[in-house]
Amino acid sequence: MGKKEILLSPIKIGTHTSVNRFFCQAMECTDADTDGNPSDLTYQRYENLFKGEAGMVSLEAITITDKNRSRLNQLFIMPKNQPALTRFVSHLKKINPKTIFIFQLTHSGELSNPEFSKRLSVKPLPGFTADVFTEDAFEKIMADFVLAARIAYDSGANGIDMKFCHGYLGSQILRPYNTRKWKYGGKWENRRQFAFDLYERIQKAVPDKNFLIGSKISVWEGFPGGFGTAGPDTPVIDLTEPIDLVKGLEERGAQYFIQSAGSPSITISLTQADKEHPYFAYLHQYFAKVFRDNLKKETVVIGSNYSVFGKGKNKLHAVNSEDSALLAYGAQNITKGYTDMVALGRQSFADPLLPKKLREGREDEINYCTACDNCLELLIQQSPIGCCTYNKYYTDVLVNTRKEKGKLTVDHT
């Protein structure tokens, strides 16, 4: 099969079927209204993704609490938000009922912004000032995650992504750096139990086999004591714990995993390879393969970090441009059995219609991400986020943000 046929082939995820191999990542865009509900901008973004015919779409980092969050205008998932979320899901399903829609549930923990919320940590990292939460407070967090899963279900979502990546609370607990003496700290058997307990509690709260559950996981965070390292004080890669985690979650009902890496506040180029160092994306292909090699065939693995490849006009060496393009690597890795689906992050900003254009034979019309990372600048500045290259609305947002707050230089060193 050619790359088009491979990428547009269906795949079963639990009891659902994705019509193609494209997954749109949970991309935080800071454009919720003051109550944490989807705004007109939020509606526009997701309408385009559903019109674009992606097989599965994730709702961005929706927070289970308004007390500990990283974004000022972040989407909330609390009882007060259920009516708005129900309307939102219903609206999008009318546009395209075939797209699988999941919610990414998150708690920002030590990445909460102290300007408008409270930072909480299991054990603060060097350079991160945060209050250490009590075990009673953490029990409330666990209960809020379970409640959020139920709200997602009642709102009509097809499933959830329990976020264990990018430095947010889930990854803070799982990493070897969590040497704190408590039931979810210290030895790996304690740390992994947090994720196991959470999955089991969610399954009891939503006993519906049609409701998907999975996780986005930073396989290697890339700093001493981060997840995927050999211990609390070394950055050396050791994937024993990530492999054990996904196997244990699979046993507890996970139907899919989204592979990622890094922690954006610490190792940003690892999380999303930049145009000066695109070869970091090769690590993601390896990490996806590690997941694929250690899971059952029916458990779907979604590989990340494809946006930087673009149309092949990147700064990768020792490879032909046509072979290092997004669609080429996506099709190749599916064919080789390294991944089952291809995740689109920044590329979903650049062209939310990519799957539809590919299906209609309009590949030449696809707008490819240039990895300019102006969208990242908007995220850091707490402005509404979108593609500043192809969408004039967000170009204007960027210009106005720089006028108001001063130009931000994104440091990838």
N, C-alpha and C positions, 0 to 999 in steps of 0.2 A: 504493500500500500504506500501511496505517497503521503507527504506530511499532512496535506489537507484531510485525507481520509482518516488518518490516524487521530488527528486532533479533533475531528468532528464525530468520532465514533462514540457511542453511548457507553456508560459504565454504571453498574449497580452500586449504590451506597445504602447499606441496610435494606429497607424495603422500598427505597426510592430509586429512581433511575435518572442519572444526569445525562442530558441529551448530547453533551460533548465533554471534552476534557479540560475545559476552562473553568477556573475558580477565581472569583474576584475577592481579593483580600479585604480584611477589616481595616479600612483606612480612616483614622481619626480626622475629622474635618471641622470641628469646633464651630458648628453652625446651628446647634439646637436653640430652641427658644428659652426664655428665662425659667421655665418649669422643667427643662430637660426633655421636651418633646420635639419631634421632627418639625423643622421649619419649612418654609417654601423652598429654601436652598437645599435642604436635606431631601425633600421630595424630588426636586429636579435631578439631583445626582443619582438617586436610586432608580428613578424612572428611566434614565438613560441606560443604566446597567441592565435593567430588565428588557428594555427594547433591544439591547445589544445581544441578547440570547445567550448569556453565560450560563453554563450548566448549573453552577451553584454560586450563590452570592452570600457574603457574610456581612451582617450589620456591625458597624465599627464599634469596638471597645466600649460597649454600653455599660455604664457604671452601676453597681448594685447599691451605691450610697451617694448622697450629695455632700457628705461630710469629709470624704477622703478621695479627692479626684485630682487629675493632672491638668484637665482642660476647663477653662472658664465656662464655655458654652458646650459642654459635653452632654450626650444623650444619657438619660437616666432610665433605669428599669426598677421602679418601685410601684406599689399598688396604685398610687395616684396617676401613674403614667400608662396604665393598662388600656384605658379607652383610646388614647391617642395612638398607641402602638397597634392596637387592633385595627383602627381605621387605616393606618399606614400599611400594614401587611395586606389587608383586603384590597386596597387601591393597587398595590404592586402586583398582586396575584391576578387582578383583572387585566393588567397590561400583558403579563406573560405567566400563565399558570404552570408552565413547564419548569421554570427556574426554581431550584431548591433554595430556600431562604433560611439561613441560620443566624442566630444572634451570638456575638462574642461577649461573654460576661467577664467583667473585670473589676478589680479593686486596685487602686494605684499604690497603696502602701507607702513605701519610702519615696516614691516618685510623685506623690501628691504635691500640689503647688501650695506652699505656705502663704501665698498672697491672698488666697480665698478658701483654703481648706487646711486640714490638719495632716501632717506627715506621721505615718505610723510605720514601725519597722519591727521585724523579728530580732534583728541585730544590725545596727547601722554600719554601713560600709564606710571606710575612710573617705572623708569629704562629704558625707551625707549626714546631716543633722536631722534626727527624727525621734519622736517619742516611741519607746518600746511598749507594745501593747501587752495588756494582761491576758491571761488565759481566758478569763470570763469575757473580755472584749472580743477575743478571737472566736469564741463560741457564737457570739452574735453575728460575726462576719460569716461564719459557716452557714448559719441559719438564713442570712440574707441571700447568699448564693443559691441555696435551695429554693427560697421564695422566688427569686428572680427567674430560675429555671421554670418554675410553675407559671409565672406571669408570661414568659416567652411562649410556653405551650398554649396557654389560654388566649394569647393574642393571635394565634394562628401560625406562628413560626414552625418550620419543619424540624428544628433542632437547635442545639446550642454548641458553642465552642467554649469549653472551660479554658480560659487563657492561662497557660503556663510558660509564657515567653516574655522577652524584651524588658526584663527587670521589674515587672509588676509583681504584685503580692505572691502569686502562685510560684513564680520562679525564685522569689526571695526565700521561700520556705524550703524548696527542693534542693537548693545549692549546698555544697559541702561547707560553705562559709557559715551556715546556720548550725553552729556548735552549741547554741543555747540549750540549757538543761530544762526541757519541757517535753510534753508528749510527742510533739512534732519536730524535735530538734536532736542534734547529735548524730547517732549512727543512721545509716541509710534506711534501715527498716522503720525508723521513727519518721523520718522526713517523707518518705514515699507514702506513709499511712495517711497523711493529710489528703493527698490526691485520691487514694483508694476510698477513704471515708466519704469524701465529697461526692464521688461518683455513685457510691452505694446509696447515699441519702437522696440524691437527685433521682435515681432510678425508682426509689420507693415513693417519692413525691409525684413522679410522672410515670406511672406504670403502663406506658403505651409503647409497644415495640416499634411503632412507626415514627416515634420521636427520636431523632438522631442525637447522639452525644459523641463528642470527640474533643481534641485539644490541639491548639497550636503550641509548639514546644521549641524553645531555643536549645538545640542539641548541644551546642558548646557556646558559652557566653563570652569566652575569650579574655578573661581576667582571673587573677588568683582567687581561688575559692568559688568561682562561678560554676553553674551547672555544666556537667560534662568535663570537669577537671578531676585530677587525681587526688585532690585533698583541699582542705580549707585555706592553704597558703601557697598554692602553686597553680599556674595557668596551663600546665601540661595536660594535653587532651587524654581523657580516659572515658570512653563511652559506655562503660559497664552500667552505670546508673541510668542514663537515658534509655538504654536498651531494656533494662529491667522494668523501667517505668511504663513504657509503651506495651510491653507484654502483660504487665499487671492490669493496666487499664483496658486492654483488649479483653482480658478474662472477665472484666467487670462491665462489659457491654459496649466499649468504644467501637464504632464502625469506621472511623476515619481519623487520620492525623495530618496536621499541616506542619510540615518541617520548616523550621527557621533556625536562626543562630544570632548570637550577639545580644547586647543590651544597648539600645540607641543612646542612652545618656552616658555610656562609657565606651562602647566599641561600635560606633555608628557605621563605619565602613564594612564591618562584618555583617551587620544586620541588613544593610542595603548597600551593595557595592556601588561606589561612585565611578564617574567616568574616567578619573585618573588612575583608579586601581580596580578595573573591572574583574580582574582574575579572582578576587575574593568570592565571586559568584560560583567558581568551580567547587569551592568547599561545600556549598549548599547541595550541589549535585551528588557529592559523596555522602553527605549526611542523609539525604533522602534515600540513597541506596542502602545505607545502614538500617534505616527503618524498614524498607521493603524486604531486605534479607531476613529480618527477624520477626516478621508478622505473618499471619495467615493470609492466604491469597485473597480472601473476600474482604479483608480490611484494607481500605483505600488509603494510599499515601499520596499527599499533595505536596509537590516540590515547589520551593520558593526561589526568589532572586533571579527572575528571567528578564525583568524590565531593562536591565543594563545592557543586554545583548542587542536590543533594538532590531534594526534592519541589517545588522552586521557591520555597520559603519561605527565601530568602536575602537578602542585602543588595545585590543587583544592582539598578541603577536603569535607567530608560529602556527597560524590557522587561517584558512581562507575566509573572507568576509561572509560568503554565502553559507558557510558551515557554522559560523559563530553567531548567527542571527537567532532571535527569540523563537520563531516558529521551528527553525531547523533543530535547535537544541531540545525544544520541547518534544517534538516528534521522535527524535533519536532516543531520548531518555525513556520515553514510554515504550518504544520498540525494544530497547535493551532490558526493560524490566527494572529500571532504576526508580521510576516513579509511575503513578497511575494518572495523575492530573497535573496541570500546570497552573500555578498561581500567578495572577496579575495584580500587582500593587500599584506602583507609580504608572505603569502602563494603562491601568484602568482609568486613571485620570486623563492620560493623553488621548485615549480613544476607547470609550466605553462600548463602542459598537464593533470592536474587533471580531468577535466570533461571528456576528451576522455578516460582516463584510467578507470574511473568509468563506462562509457558506455560500454567499451569493457570487463568488468568483471575483470579488473586488479587492483582492489582496493589495493591489497597487495603491488603493485609496486609504490604506491603514495609516493613521498618524502614530508614529513610533516615539516612545519616550526618549528624550535626549539626555536624560540623567543630569539635567541642570540643577536639580534639587532646590529650585525655588519653592516648590511645594513644602519642602522641609523647613525652609525659612519661615513660611507662613505658619506652620505648625508651632515652631518655637516661639513665634511672636503672638500666638493666640489669636490669629486672624482666620477668617473662613478660608478653607483650603480647596484648591483645585489646580488644574494645569495652567500655568502661566504662559506656556508656549502656544497652545492651540485654542485656549478659551479666553477671549478678551476680557470677560468679566473678572477673571482672576488675575489677569495682567494688571488691570486697574487696581485691584485690591492690593497687589504687591507694590505698585507705585505709591499708593496712598499710605500703606503700612510703612514704607521706607521714609516717606516724608514725615510721618507722625512719630516714628520710633527710632529712626536712624537706620542706615543700612547695616544688616547683620552679615558678617562673614562666617559661613559655615566651615568649621575647622575639621578636616578629615584626617589630621595627623595623629 
